[in-house]
Amino acid sequence: SRRTPAAALPPPPCARAPPPDVVGKMGIDLEAGGRTWTKPRVTKSQNPYIRLLVKLYRFLARRTDSKFNKVILKRLNMTRKSRPPLSLSKLAKFMEGKDGKIAVVVGTITDDKRLFEVPKVTVCALRFTETARARITKAGGECLTFDKLALRAPLGKGTVLLRGPVKAREAERYFGKAPGVPGSHTKQRV
């Protein structure tokens, strides 16, 4: 049998050059979004109460059409930095003219000595400081947990969703333009 010389054979498919319209078009298009990270944040907390609440609100977010439950689930999974405390004075200010509604805070309710009279409010929060809880109940208000809120308002009807000030941490004052630069309000590290 006669063999054809190696030079006469066409190159194997892997050795062929790519068509001219494909050259220079590979890679990740970072400007158009690049590699997207779509996983939702999951809590790292070992607190069994928070873990059970995440389970409960994951179920409610899936089985109901309520955006309220989805927001609560997202906030329960947030870091502690993103769940800042809300003071009684801010709570009273936000709940003015909202009689009969339940204030919902995924975080801590703290006392504020500058507020002399606490209004009668129903509040649902992850936790309350001792003095804040005492002042709310003394004023005729009510302190709820999230499992009780799920029974009372499973779709979030008649609630007011509130948040504490995320940027109020001391550390936030040091972020931004360098201190001394024109237009900078950054605190100096002394």
PyMOL commands that set and color helices and strands:
alter all, ss='L'
color gray80, all
select helices_A, chain A and resi 6-8+13-15+48-63+67-76+88-94+130-138+146-152+166-168+170-174
alter helices_A, ss='H'
color red, helices_A
select strands_A, chain A and resi 86-87+102-110+122-128+142-144+159-162
alter strands_A, ss='S'
color yellow, strands_A
deselect
rebuild
show_as cartoon
